[in-house]
Amino acid sequence: MSPSLDSRRWLGVAVLAFLVLLAVLRSHWGTRLDGFTVDEPWHVVAGVSYVRTGDYRLNPEHPPLVKLVAGAAQPREFVLPPFAPLVEKSQERDWVEDVMFLKNDSAAAQQATRASLWIFHGALLLALGLLLWRALGLAWAAGALGFLAIEPTVAAHLPVAMTDLPLALTLAVAVAAAGLLLADWRWRWVVATGLAIGLVLGSKHSALAGLAGLGLVLAIGALAGWRQGGAREVLRRTGRLMAAGVLGWAVLWAMYGFHFHAGADGSDGFNRPMADKITDLNLPHWRLAIGVADEAKLLPRAYLWGLSDTVRAGIEGRGQSSHYLWGVTYKGRPPWFTWPGVLASKLPLALAAMALLGLLVLPWRTLPATGRWLLAAAAGVGVVHLLALASGQGTYGGIRHALPVVVLMALPAGALVAWGWRELGTVRRVAALAPLVLALAMTVSEPRVWEYHNELAGGSEDAFRKFGNEGLDLGQRWPEIKAYHDAVIAPEGAALYSDYWFMEEQALAVPTQYRRKVQGIDDTNVAGIYEGYFLYRASMTLPWPEWDWDPEVALRGLEPVARFGYVIVYKGRREDPMGRAADVYQAVAEHLYKHGGGRDDVVAARLQEALAQMPFHLGAAVELGNARLRLGDVAGARSAYATPLRQDKAPVEPLMRAQLEAQLARLVDGVDPATVPPLRNPWME
């Protein structure tokens, strides 16, 4: 190797490493004020338990990759108490949050988590850059990493212990490795592709959609061997694909310690038994596939438990029948433009233009085989992932569920930079880099990149008027709320009530003047009269007719006194029967699933009060029907189950409607209520 070639390679590595460092610095600047998202403590505590005990009972709804990273980063002083028996997901969440906030220094845990995730995600970014360099050239790779370093949603997720960015980056690495494999079928790329596939599987269960698209392109590549060597070449390539698949499968098993059961001792301490988890599924093909895989021990049971949960919540739907897009509420199935619309609202316009221009200047005819196969693999992954999103009911996650598409858009963006560097022309190079500079200039002042929305969506400040999903906020505003509480609310000795989703244990650990509206199932404050300070989501300043919410009426008597992004603080005295009804449901759910249940007459009375205010509340209707069944009241159970079906403001999604109608058909006059099984509350998933 000549000294000049060696120096150029080191210079290329330095360029890519600098772009990764830029991504981390940009991420730090845009997330420095954030608290934990509402999901992170669950992942972190679960990760600590995986690393220390080898037991995977906690949070099996997600594979272990990011949890292992975050858990391994926690110091030895992090307290992990003995496992408590788990009953339902809500009780598990309470236990995990108690561990994080009441038994540990949560601020120190967050700092350790952020550092570990910057290192982990940075390593994936560098690996992606190196593979793209090998496949498409340094300019293309640098352009793609530049896109990812500046993109706000990527920056927001870089220090976060959630599964969305690991999925997106590992899929992109798998796409790049597969492109190299499809071009020359060398064993080094078989190994790289297999390792990448294993990381993808360990990131998130929704990875199966993207991997299906990747597998389709890989299969086409294997069949294309017929032109060069007939059946022998097809078999050779197929064997190497099978080797990559087996390696990926082994990597997934390795993340679970190579044992089938959740515990190394053969136990399965999940919050719901595996058999029940499979029975909960409504789609027969999924029920059969997961059941067979579990019976044959094809995959770790914790992975299959989580896959069941993902299918139930993401594909079948958790009762979500209302979708707020571009300022319009759509009922029933999400409209076809849901996910393109989410992408259009969150990507900086300059970066979106960069990706589109990159597609226009792609050298399609002169692109080497590696580039053609790599882009084909990216198209397969992106299209199938989008189709999977479009087939489900759950739009609540917003842009984070579409992150694989965001990351793959860096490929055509990199093509624009490669176009600028193909010829020695200053004007072309400036034009190629201009979108990156413009996007950075337009977004660098954003204090909370998680909340970023572009000008089409009204900007970050007013995006709540056009969208309603977790791309607006996921509980990170607690540090500012706490500071305001200490400066204003605590000195007054006033109560603090919240309709903003943050983790209750955060308020209890400090402590604060935070109060629930309803303390238990014996609450009789039916009028819902409260006085003090109130946290509301900014979206609650808008009318929501399908939820019977009119802010002119609901917020009467309150004065806005502060705003922290998506959170508005009000002060005053108000009558809030609907807010009380929502908290009654939560109190009943805790009574049933955390404290052992009983007192069904009181449970039924409280839920009847809740449904009187919110006849669209599916969870309350199901639990009231179940309580009436336990009391032997067939007519009351029939009325409860039918309540959501009698209203049309928030229509029930099809699978849940079918379950309710089937239950009503069982409740004929004279039936013995003891012979009718209760319905599974969809909001327990």
C-alpha positions as CSV (number, residue, x, y, z in Angstrom):
1,M,0.0,0.0,0.0
2,S,1.5,3.3,-1.0
3,P,1.8,6.1,1.6
4,S,-0.5,8.4,-0.3
5,L,-3.2,5.7,-0.5
6,D,-2.8,5.0,3.2
7,S,-3.1,8.6,4.1
8,R,-6.2,9.1,1.9
9,R,-7.8,6.2,3.7
10,W,-7.1,7.6,7.1
11,L,-8.3,11.0,5.9
12,G,-11.6,9.3,4.8
13,V,-12.0,7.6,8.2
14,A,-11.3,10.9,9.9
15,V,-14.0,12.6,7.8
16,L,-16.6,10.0,8.7
17,A,-15.6,10.0,12.4
18,F,-15.9,13.8,12.4
19,L,-19.4,13.6,11.0
20,V,-20.3,11.1,13.8
21,L,-18.9,13.5,16.4
22,L,-20.9,16.3,14.8
23,A,-24.1,14.2,15.1
24,V,-23.4,13.6,18.8
25,L,-22.7,17.3,19.5
26,R,-25.8,18.4,17.6
27,S,-27.8,15.8,19.5
28,H,-26.4,17.1,22.9
29,W,-27.4,20.7,22.0
30,G,-30.9,19.7,21.0
31,T,-31.6,17.3,23.9
32,R,-29.8,18.9,26.8
33,L,-33.0,20.0,28.5
34,D,-34.8,16.7,28.1
35,G,-35.8,14.4,30.9
36,F,-36.5,10.7,30.4
37,T,-39.1,9.7,27.8
38,V,-41.9,7.7,29.5
39,D,-40.5,4.5,28.1
40,E,-36.9,4.8,28.9
41,P,-36.9,3.7,32.6
42,W,-38.6,0.5,31.6
43,H,-35.8,-0.2,29.1
44,V,-33.0,0.8,31.5
45,V,-34.2,-1.2,34.5
46,A,-35.0,-4.2,32.3
47,G,-31.5,-3.9,30.8
48,V,-29.9,-3.9,34.3
49,S,-31.8,-7.0,35.1
50,Y,-30.7,-8.8,31.9
51,V,-27.1,-8.0,32.5
52,R,-27.0,-8.9,36.2
53,T,-29.4,-11.8,36.4
54,G,-29.8,-13.3,32.9
55,D,-33.6,-13.1,33.4
56,Y,-35.6,-11.6,30.6
57,R,-39.0,-11.3,32.2
58,L,-39.1,-7.5,32.4
59,N,-40.2,-5.6,29.3
60,P,-40.3,-8.6,26.9
61,E,-42.4,-6.6,24.5
62,H,-39.1,-5.4,23.0
63,P,-36.0,-7.4,22.0
64,P,-33.0,-6.8,24.2
65,L,-30.4,-4.9,22.2
66,V,-30.8,-1.4,23.4
67,K,-31.7,-2.5,26.9
68,L,-28.4,-4.5,27.1
69,V,-26.5,-1.3,26.1
70,A,-28.2,0.9,28.6
71,G,-28.2,-1.7,31.4
72,A,-24.5,-2.4,31.0
73,A,-23.8,1.3,31.4
74,Q,-25.3,1.7,34.8
75,P,-22.9,1.7,37.8
76,R,-22.7,-1.0,40.4
77,E,-24.4,1.3,42.8
78,F,-27.7,1.1,40.8
79,V,-30.1,-0.7,43.0
80,L,-32.1,-3.6,41.5
81,P,-34.4,-5.1,44.1
82,P,-35.6,-8.7,44.0
83,F,-38.2,-9.3,41.4
84,A,-41.8,-8.9,42.4
85,P,-44.6,-11.2,41.0
86,L,-45.8,-9.4,37.8
87,V,-49.5,-9.0,37.0
88,E,-50.2,-7.1,33.8
89,K,-48.2,-4.5,32.0
90,S,-49.4,-1.6,34.1
91,Q,-48.2,-3.2,37.4
92,E,-44.9,-4.0,35.8
93,R,-44.5,-0.3,34.6
94,D,-45.2,0.9,38.2
95,W,-42.6,-1.5,39.6
96,V,-40.0,-0.4,37.1
97,E,-40.6,3.3,37.7
98,D,-40.5,2.7,41.4
99,V,-37.1,1.2,41.0
100,M,-35.8,4.0,38.8
101,F,-37.2,7.0,40.7
102,L,-37.6,5.9,44.3
103,K,-34.7,3.6,44.8
104,N,-32.0,5.2,42.5
105,D,-30.6,8.5,41.4
106,S,-32.6,8.9,38.2
107,A,-30.6,11.9,37.0
108,A,-27.3,9.9,37.2
109,A,-29.0,6.9,35.5
110,Q,-30.1,9.2,32.7
111,Q,-26.6,10.6,32.2
112,A,-25.1,7.1,32.1
113,T,-27.8,6.1,29.6
114,R,-27.2,9.1,27.3
115,A,-23.5,8.5,27.2
116,S,-23.9,4.8,26.4
117,L,-26.4,5.5,23.7
118,W,-24.3,8.2,22.0
119,I,-21.4,5.7,21.9
120,F,-23.7,2.8,20.6
121,H,-25.5,4.8,18.0
122,G,-22.3,6.6,17.0
123,A,-20.7,3.2,16.4
124,L,-23.6,2.2,14.1
125,L,-23.3,5.5,12.3
126,L,-19.6,4.9,11.7
127,A,-20.2,1.4,10.6
128,L,-22.8,2.6,8.1
129,G,-20.5,5.3,6.8
130,L,-17.6,2.8,6.3
131,L,-19.9,0.4,4.4
132,L,-21.3,3.1,2.2
133,W,-17.8,4.3,1.5
134,R,-16.8,0.8,0.3
135,A,-20.0,0.5,-1.8
136,L,-20.5,4.0,-3.1
137,G,-17.5,6.1,-2.4
138,L,-16.4,8.6,0.3
139,A,-18.4,11.6,-1.0
140,W,-21.6,9.6,-1.0
141,A,-21.0,8.2,2.4
142,A,-20.1,11.6,3.9
143,G,-23.2,13.1,2.4
144,A,-25.4,10.4,3.9
145,L,-23.8,10.9,7.4
146,G,-24.1,14.6,7.0
147,F,-27.8,14.2,6.4
148,L,-28.1,12.0,9.5
149,A,-26.0,14.3,11.7
150,I,-28.3,17.2,11.1
151,E,-31.7,15.6,10.9
152,P,-33.6,16.6,14.1
153,T,-35.5,13.4,14.8
154,V,-32.3,11.3,14.5
155,A,-30.6,13.8,16.8
156,A,-33.4,13.5,19.3
157,H,-33.1,9.7,19.5
158,L,-29.4,9.4,19.6
159,P,-29.2,9.6,23.5
160,V,-32.5,7.9,24.1
161,A,-32.9,4.3,25.3
162,M,-35.7,3.4,23.0
163,T,-35.9,0.9,20.1
164,D,-36.7,3.1,17.2
165,L,-33.3,4.5,16.2
166,P,-31.5,1.2,16.8
167,L,-33.9,-0.4,14.4
168,A,-33.4,2.3,11.8
169,L,-29.6,2.3,11.9
170,T,-29.2,-1.5,12.1
171,L,-31.5,-1.9,9.1
172,A,-29.5,0.7,7.2
173,V,-26.3,-1.2,8.1
174,A,-27.9,-4.4,6.9
175,V,-28.9,-2.7,3.6
176,A,-25.3,-1.6,3.0
177,A,-23.9,-5.0,3.8
178,A,-26.4,-6.7,1.6
179,G,-25.6,-4.4,-1.3
180,L,-21.9,-5.5,-1.0
181,L,-22.9,-9.1,-0.7
182,L,-25.2,-9.0,-3.7
183,A,-22.4,-7.6,-5.9
184,D,-19.7,-10.2,-5.4
185,W,-21.0,-12.9,-2.9
186,R,-17.8,-12.9,-0.8
187,W,-17.8,-14.6,2.6
188,R,-16.8,-11.4,4.4
189,W,-20.1,-9.8,3.3
190,V,-22.0,-13.0,4.2
191,V,-20.7,-12.6,7.7
192,A,-21.3,-8.8,7.8
193,T,-24.9,-9.3,6.5
194,G,-25.6,-12.0,9.0
195,L,-24.3,-10.0,11.9
196,A,-26.4,-7.0,10.8
197,I,-29.5,-9.1,10.5
198,G,-29.0,-10.4,14.0
199,L,-28.7,-6.8,15.3
200,V,-31.8,-5.8,13.4
201,L,-33.8,-8.7,15.0
202,G,-32.5,-7.7,18.4
203,S,-33.7,-4.1,18.0
204,K,-37.4,-4.3,17.6
205,H,-40.1,-6.7,16.5
206,S,-41.3,-4.5,13.7
207,A,-37.9,-5.3,12.1
208,L,-39.6,-8.3,10.6
209,A,-41.3,-6.1,8.0
210,G,-38.1,-4.4,6.8
211,L,-36.2,-7.8,6.9
212,A,-39.0,-9.2,4.7
213,G,-38.3,-6.5,2.1
214,L,-34.5,-7.1,2.4
215,G,-35.0,-10.9,2.0
216,L,-37.0,-10.4,-1.1
217,V,-34.2,-8.4,-2.8
218,L,-31.6,-11.0,-1.5
219,A,-33.7,-13.8,-3.0
220,I,-33.9,-12.0,-6.4
221,G,-30.1,-11.6,-6.2
222,A,-29.6,-15.3,-5.6
223,L,-31.9,-16.2,-8.5
224,A,-30.0,-13.7,-10.8
225,G,-27.1,-16.1,-10.5
226,W,-28.8,-18.3,-13.1
227,R,-27.4,-16.0,-15.8
228,Q,-23.8,-16.5,-14.7
229,G,-23.7,-20.1,-13.7
230,G,-27.1,-21.7,-13.9
231,A,-28.4,-23.8,-11.1
232,R,-25.0,-24.3,-9.5
233,E,-24.6,-20.6,-9.0
234,V,-28.1,-20.2,-7.7
235,L,-27.5,-22.9,-5.2
236,R,-24.1,-21.4,-4.2
237,R,-25.7,-18.0,-3.5
238,T,-28.7,-19.6,-1.8
239,G,-26.3,-21.4,0.6
240,R,-24.6,-18.2,1.5
241,L,-27.9,-16.5,2.1
242,M,-28.9,-19.3,4.4
243,A,-25.5,-19.0,6.2
244,A,-26.2,-15.3,6.7
245,G,-29.7,-16.0,8.0
246,V,-28.4,-18.7,10.4
247,L,-25.8,-16.3,11.7
248,G,-28.4,-13.6,12.3
249,W,-30.6,-16.1,14.1
250,A,-27.7,-17.1,16.3
251,V,-26.9,-13.5,17.2
252,L,-30.5,-13.0,18.3
253,W,-30.3,-16.2,20.5
254,A,-27.0,-14.9,21.9
255,M,-28.7,-11.7,23.1
256,Y,-31.0,-13.9,25.2
257,G,-28.1,-15.9,26.6
258,F,-28.9,-18.9,24.4
259,H,-31.8,-20.0,26.7
260,F,-35.4,-20.5,25.6
261,H,-37.2,-19.5,28.8
262,A,-37.1,-16.0,30.2
263,G,-35.1,-17.2,33.2
264,A,-31.9,-19.2,33.1
265,D,-33.6,-21.6,35.6
266,G,-36.4,-22.4,33.1
267,S,-38.9,-20.0,34.6
268,D,-41.1,-17.5,32.7
269,G,-42.1,-14.7,35.1
270,F,-43.8,-12.5,32.5
271,N,-46.6,-10.2,33.5
272,R,-49.0,-12.4,31.5
273,P,-48.5,-16.2,30.7
274,M,-47.3,-17.0,27.2
275,A,-50.3,-19.2,26.5
276,D,-52.7,-16.3,27.4
277,K,-50.6,-13.9,25.3
278,I,-51.0,-16.0,22.2
279,T,-54.8,-16.6,22.9
280,D,-55.3,-12.8,23.1
281,L,-54.4,-12.5,19.4
282,N,-57.4,-12.1,17.1
283,L,-55.7,-12.8,13.7
284,P,-55.5,-16.6,13.3
285,H,-52.4,-16.7,11.1
286,W,-50.4,-14.8,13.7
287,R,-51.8,-16.9,16.5
288,L,-50.8,-20.1,14.6
289,A,-47.4,-18.9,13.6
290,I,-46.3,-17.7,17.1
291,G,-47.8,-20.8,18.7
292,V,-45.9,-23.1,16.4
293,A,-42.7,-21.2,16.9
294,D,-43.1,-21.3,20.7
295,E,-44.0,-25.0,20.6
296,A,-40.9,-25.8,18.4
297,K,-38.7,-23.4,20.4
298,L,-37.5,-21.8,17.2
299,L,-37.0,-18.5,19.0
300,P,-36.5,-17.4,22.6
301,R,-39.8,-17.3,24.4
302,A,-39.3,-13.7,25.6
303,Y,-38.9,-12.7,21.9
304,L,-42.1,-14.5,21.0
305,W,-44.0,-13.0,23.9
306,G,-43.0,-9.6,22.7
307,L,-43.9,-10.4,19.1
308,S,-47.4,-11.3,20.3
309,D,-47.6,-8.0,22.1
310,T,-46.5,-6.1,19.0
311,V,-49.0,-7.8,16.8
312,R,-51.8,-7.2,19.3
313,A,-50.9,-3.5,19.8
314,G,-49.5,-2.5,16.5
315,I,-51.2,-4.7,13.8
316,E,-54.5,-5.5,15.4
317,G,-54.7,-2.2,17.2
318,R,-55.4,-1.2,20.8
319,G,-58.8,0.3,20.1
320,Q,-57.4,3.3,18.3
321,S,-60.0,4.5,15.9
322,S,-59.2,8.3,15.7
323,H,-56.3,9.8,13.8
324,Y,-55.5,13.5,13.8
325,L,-53.6,14.6,10.7
326,W,-53.1,18.0,9.2
327,G,-55.7,19.4,11.5
328,V,-58.4,16.9,10.5
329,T,-59.7,14.0,12.5
330,Y,-60.1,10.7,10.6
331,K,-62.1,7.9,12.1
332,G,-61.7,4.2,11.5
333,R,-58.7,3.2,9.5
334,P,-55.9,5.7,9.0
335,P,-56.0,7.4,5.6
336,W,-53.4,6.3,3.0
337,F,-51.3,9.5,3.3
338,T,-50.8,9.1,7.1
339,W,-47.2,8.1,7.1
340,P,-46.1,10.2,4.1
341,G,-47.8,13.1,5.9
342,V,-45.9,12.4,9.1
343,L,-42.6,12.4,7.2
344,A,-43.5,15.6,5.4
345,S,-44.2,17.4,8.6
346,K,-41.1,16.3,10.5
347,L,-38.2,16.4,7.9
348,P,-36.5,19.8,7.5
349,L,-37.6,21.0,4.1
350,A,-34.0,21.5,3.0
351,L,-33.2,17.9,3.8
352,A,-36.3,16.6,2.1
353,A,-35.3,18.7,-1.0
354,M,-31.8,17.2,-0.8
355,A,-33.1,13.6,-0.9
356,L,-35.4,14.4,-3.8
357,L,-32.6,16.2,-5.8
358,G,-30.3,13.2,-5.0
359,L,-32.8,10.9,-6.7
360,L,-32.8,13.2,-9.8
361,V,-29.0,13.2,-10.2
362,L,-28.4,9.5,-9.4
363,P,-26.1,8.1,-12.1
364,W,-28.5,5.2,-12.8
365,R,-26.7,4.0,-15.9
366,T,-23.2,4.2,-14.6
367,L,-23.9,3.1,-11.1
368,P,-21.7,0.1,-10.2
369,A,-23.5,-3.2,-9.3
370,T,-22.9,-2.6,-5.6
371,G,-24.7,0.7,-5.8
372,R,-27.6,-0.7,-7.8
373,W,-28.1,-3.7,-5.4
374,L,-27.7,-1.4,-2.3
375,L,-30.4,1.0,-3.5
376,A,-32.6,-1.9,-4.5
377,A,-32.2,-3.3,-0.9
378,A,-33.0,0.1,0.5
379,A,-36.1,0.3,-1.6
380,G,-37.3,-3.1,-0.5
381,V,-36.8,-2.3,3.2
382,G,-38.4,1.1,3.0
383,V,-41.4,0.1,0.9
384,V,-42.3,-3.0,3.0
385,H,-41.8,-1.1,6.2
386,L,-44.2,1.7,5.0
387,L,-46.7,-0.9,3.9
388,A,-46.6,-2.6,7.3
389,L,-47.2,0.8,9.0
390,A,-50.1,1.5,6.7
391,S,-51.7,-1.9,7.4
392,G,-51.9,-1.2,11.1
393,Q,-54.2,0.9,13.3
394,G,-51.6,2.4,15.5
395,T,-50.6,5.9,14.5
396,Y,-49.9,7.1,18.0
397,G,-46.1,6.7,17.7
398,G,-45.7,9.2,14.9
399,I,-42.3,9.8,13.3
400,R,-40.4,7.4,15.5
401,H,-42.2,4.4,14.0
402,A,-41.1,5.7,10.5
403,L,-37.5,6.3,11.5
404,P,-36.2,3.5,9.2
405,V,-37.5,5.5,6.2
406,V,-35.9,8.7,7.5
407,V,-32.5,7.0,7.8
408,L,-32.8,5.4,4.4
409,M,-33.5,8.9,2.9
410,A,-29.9,9.7,3.7
411,L,-28.9,7.5,0.7
412,P,-30.3,9.7,-2.1
413,A,-29.2,12.7,-0.1
414,G,-25.6,11.3,-0.2
415,A,-26.0,10.9,-3.9
416,L,-26.3,14.7,-4.3
417,V,-23.0,15.2,-2.5
418,A,-21.4,12.5,-4.7
419,W,-22.8,14.3,-7.8
420,G,-21.2,17.5,-6.6
421,W,-17.8,15.8,-6.1
422,R,-17.7,13.9,-9.4
423,E,-16.3,17.0,-11.2
424,L,-13.9,19.7,-10.0
425,G,-16.5,22.5,-9.9
426,T,-16.9,24.8,-7.0
427,V,-20.5,25.8,-8.0
428,R,-21.6,22.1,-8.0
429,R,-20.0,21.4,-4.7
430,V,-21.6,24.5,-3.1
431,A,-25.0,23.5,-4.5
432,A,-24.6,19.9,-3.2
433,L,-23.7,21.1,0.3
434,A,-26.2,24.0,0.5
435,P,-29.1,21.8,1.7
436,L,-27.0,20.6,4.7
437,V,-25.9,24.1,5.6
438,L,-29.4,25.5,5.2
439,A,-31.0,22.7,7.3
440,L,-28.5,23.1,10.1
441,A,-29.0,26.9,10.1
442,M,-32.8,26.5,10.2
443,T,-32.8,23.9,13.0
444,V,-29.8,24.5,15.2
445,S,-31.7,27.0,17.4
446,E,-34.4,24.4,18.2
447,P,-34.1,23.8,21.9
448,R,-36.0,20.5,21.9
449,V,-35.3,18.6,18.7
450,W,-37.8,15.9,19.7
451,E,-40.6,18.4,19.2
452,Y,-39.3,19.8,15.9
453,H,-41.8,20.2,13.1
454,N,-41.2,22.0,9.9
455,E,-42.9,25.0,8.4
456,L,-45.6,22.9,6.6
457,A,-46.8,21.7,10.0
458,G,-46.8,25.3,11.5
459,G,-43.4,24.9,13.2
460,S,-42.7,23.3,16.5
461,E,-44.7,25.8,18.5
462,D,-48.0,25.2,16.7
463,A,-47.6,21.6,15.3
464,F,-50.2,20.4,17.9
465,R,-52.8,22.2,15.9
466,K,-52.2,19.8,13.0
467,F,-50.9,16.5,14.5
468,G,-51.6,14.4,17.5
469,N,-48.9,11.8,18.1
470,E,-45.8,11.1,20.2
471,G,-43.6,13.2,17.8
472,L,-45.0,16.2,19.7
473,D,-43.8,15.0,23.1
474,L,-43.2,11.8,25.1
475,G,-42.9,13.1,28.7
476,Q,-39.5,14.9,28.5
477,R,-40.8,18.2,29.9
478,W,-40.7,17.0,33.6
479,P,-37.5,18.9,34.5
480,E,-39.0,22.3,33.6
481,I,-42.3,21.4,35.4
482,K,-40.3,20.5,38.5
483,A,-38.4,23.7,38.4
484,Y,-41.7,25.7,38.1
485,H,-43.2,23.7,40.9
486,D,-40.3,24.5,43.2
487,A,-40.3,28.2,42.4
488,V,-44.1,28.9,42.3
489,I,-46.4,26.0,43.4
490,A,-44.6,24.7,46.4
491,P,-44.3,28.1,48.1
492,E,-48.0,28.5,47.8
493,G,-48.7,25.0,49.1
494,A,-51.1,24.5,46.2
495,A,-52.0,21.2,44.7
496,L,-50.7,20.2,41.3
497,Y,-53.0,18.1,39.0
498,S,-51.9,16.7,35.6
499,D,-53.5,15.8,32.3
500,Y,-50.0,15.6,30.8
501,W,-48.3,12.2,30.6
502,F,-45.3,12.0,32.8
503,M,-44.2,9.3,35.2
504,E,-46.0,9.7,38.5
505,E,-43.0,8.3,40.4
506,Q,-41.0,11.3,39.3
507,A,-43.3,13.5,41.3
508,L,-43.5,11.2,44.3
509,A,-39.7,10.8,44.5
510,V,-38.9,14.5,45.0
511,P,-41.6,15.0,46.5
512,T,-44.0,17.6,45.1
513,Q,-47.5,18.9,45.6
514,Y,-48.7,16.6,42.9
515,R,-52.1,15.0,43.5
516,R,-54.2,12.5,41.6
517,K,-57.8,13.6,41.0
518,V,-59.0,10.3,42.2
519,Q,-57.2,8.5,45.1
520,G,-59.1,5.2,44.9
521,I,-62.4,3.4,44.0
522,D,-64.2,5.0,47.0
523,D,-64.0,8.5,45.4
524,T,-67.4,10.2,45.4
525,N,-66.5,13.6,43.9
526,V,-68.7,13.0,40.9
527,A,-68.8,16.7,40.0
528,G,-65.0,16.7,39.8
529,I,-64.3,20.0,41.6
530,Y,-60.6,20.7,42.0
531,E,-58.5,23.8,42.8
532,G,-54.8,24.5,42.3
533,Y,-52.5,24.2,39.4
534,F,-53.2,22.1,36.3
535,L,-51.0,20.7,33.6
536,Y,-52.6,20.3,30.2
537,R,-51.3,19.3,26.8
538,A,-51.4,22.1,24.3
539,S,-53.7,20.1,22.2
540,M,-56.3,20.4,24.9
541,T,-56.8,24.0,24.0
542,L,-58.4,22.7,20.8
543,P,-62.0,21.4,20.6
544,W,-62.3,17.6,20.3
545,P,-66.0,16.9,19.6
546,E,-65.4,13.1,19.3
547,W,-64.3,13.2,23.0
548,D,-66.9,15.7,24.1
549,W,-64.1,18.2,24.8
550,D,-64.8,21.9,24.5
551,P,-61.9,24.0,25.9
552,E,-64.2,27.0,26.3
553,V,-66.3,25.0,28.8
554,A,-63.7,22.6,30.2
555,L,-61.1,25.2,31.0
556,R,-63.5,27.7,32.4
557,G,-62.3,29.2,35.6
558,L,-58.7,28.6,34.9
559,E,-56.0,31.0,33.9
560,P,-52.9,30.0,31.9
561,V,-49.8,31.0,33.9
562,A,-46.9,29.3,32.1
563,R,-46.1,27.2,29.0
564,F,-43.3,24.7,28.4
565,G,-43.5,23.7,24.8
566,Y,-46.3,21.1,24.6
567,V,-47.3,21.7,28.3
568,I,-49.4,24.6,29.5
569,V,-49.8,25.3,33.2
570,Y,-53.2,26.7,34.4
571,K,-54.3,28.0,37.8
572,G,-57.7,28.2,39.3
573,R,-60.8,26.3,40.4
574,R,-62.7,24.2,38.0
575,E,-65.4,21.5,37.7
576,D,-63.9,18.6,35.8
577,P,-66.3,15.6,35.7
578,M,-64.6,14.1,32.6
579,G,-61.1,14.4,34.1
580,R,-62.4,12.7,37.2
581,A,-64.0,10.0,35.1
582,A,-60.7,9.3,33.3
583,D,-58.9,9.0,36.7
584,V,-61.7,6.8,38.0
585,Y,-60.9,4.3,35.3
586,Q,-57.2,4.3,36.2
587,A,-58.1,3.8,39.9
588,V,-60.3,0.9,39.0
589,A,-57.7,-0.6,36.7
590,E,-55.1,-0.5,39.6
591,H,-57.7,-2.0,42.0
592,L,-58.3,-4.9,39.6
593,Y,-54.9,-5.6,38.3
594,K,-52.5,-4.3,41.0
595,H,-54.4,-4.8,44.2
596,G,-56.2,-8.1,43.6
597,G,-59.7,-6.8,42.7
598,G,-62.9,-7.6,44.6
599,R,-65.8,-5.2,45.7
600,D,-67.3,-5.5,42.2
601,D,-70.4,-3.5,43.3
602,V,-68.2,-0.5,44.0
603,V,-66.1,-1.1,40.8
604,A,-69.3,-1.2,38.8
605,A,-70.6,2.0,40.4
606,R,-67.4,3.9,39.6
607,L,-67.2,2.6,36.0
608,Q,-70.9,3.5,35.4
609,E,-70.1,7.1,36.5
610,A,-67.1,7.1,34.1
611,L,-69.1,5.8,31.2
612,A,-71.8,8.4,31.8
613,Q,-69.2,11.0,31.1
614,M,-67.3,9.1,28.4
615,P,-69.5,6.6,26.6
616,F,-66.7,6.1,24.0
617,H,-64.3,4.8,26.6
618,L,-63.6,1.2,25.5
619,G,-61.6,0.1,28.5
620,A,-64.2,1.3,31.0
621,A,-67.0,-0.4,29.0
622,V,-65.2,-3.7,28.9
623,E,-64.3,-3.6,32.6
624,L,-67.8,-2.6,33.5
625,G,-69.2,-5.5,31.5
626,N,-66.8,-7.9,33.2
627,A,-67.7,-6.6,36.6
628,R,-71.5,-7.0,35.9
629,L,-70.8,-10.6,34.8
630,R,-69.0,-11.3,38.0
631,L,-72.0,-9.9,39.9
632,G,-74.3,-12.2,37.9
633,D,-76.1,-9.2,36.1
634,V,-76.4,-10.3,32.5
635,A,-78.6,-7.4,31.5
636,G,-76.1,-4.9,33.0
637,A,-73.2,-6.6,31.3
638,R,-75.0,-6.5,28.0
639,S,-75.6,-2.8,28.4
640,A,-72.0,-2.1,29.4
641,Y,-70.5,-4.0,26.4
642,A,-72.9,-2.3,24.0
643,T,-72.2,1.3,25.3
644,P,-69.3,2.0,22.9
645,L,-71.2,0.6,20.0
646,R,-74.2,2.9,20.6
647,Q,-72.1,6.1,20.0
648,D,-70.5,7.2,16.8
649,K,-68.2,10.0,17.9
650,A,-65.3,7.6,18.4
651,P,-66.1,4.4,16.4
652,V,-64.7,1.2,17.7
653,E,-62.0,-0.4,15.5
654,P,-63.2,-3.5,13.6
655,L,-61.5,-6.3,15.5
656,M,-62.7,-4.9,18.9
657,R,-66.1,-4.3,17.5
658,A,-66.3,-8.0,16.4
659,Q,-65.3,-9.1,19.9
660,L,-67.9,-6.9,21.5
661,E,-70.6,-8.2,19.2
662,A,-69.6,-11.8,19.8
663,Q,-69.8,-11.2,23.5
664,L,-73.2,-9.6,23.2
665,A,-74.4,-12.7,21.2
666,R,-73.4,-14.9,24.1
667,L,-75.4,-12.8,26.6
668,V,-78.8,-14.1,25.7
669,D,-81.6,-14.0,28.3
670,G,-81.4,-16.9,30.7
671,V,-77.7,-17.6,30.1
672,D,-75.6,-18.5,33.2
673,P,-73.2,-15.6,33.5
674,A,-70.6,-17.9,35.0
675,T,-70.4,-19.7,31.6
676,V,-69.5,-16.4,29.7
677,P,-65.8,-15.6,29.7
678,P,-64.8,-12.0,30.4
679,L,-63.4,-9.9,27.6
680,R,-59.8,-8.9,27.5
681,N,-59.4,-5.1,27.9
682,P,-57.5,-4.0,24.8
683,W,-55.9,-1.1,26.8
684,M,-54.1,-3.5,29.0
685,E,-51.6,-4.2,26.2
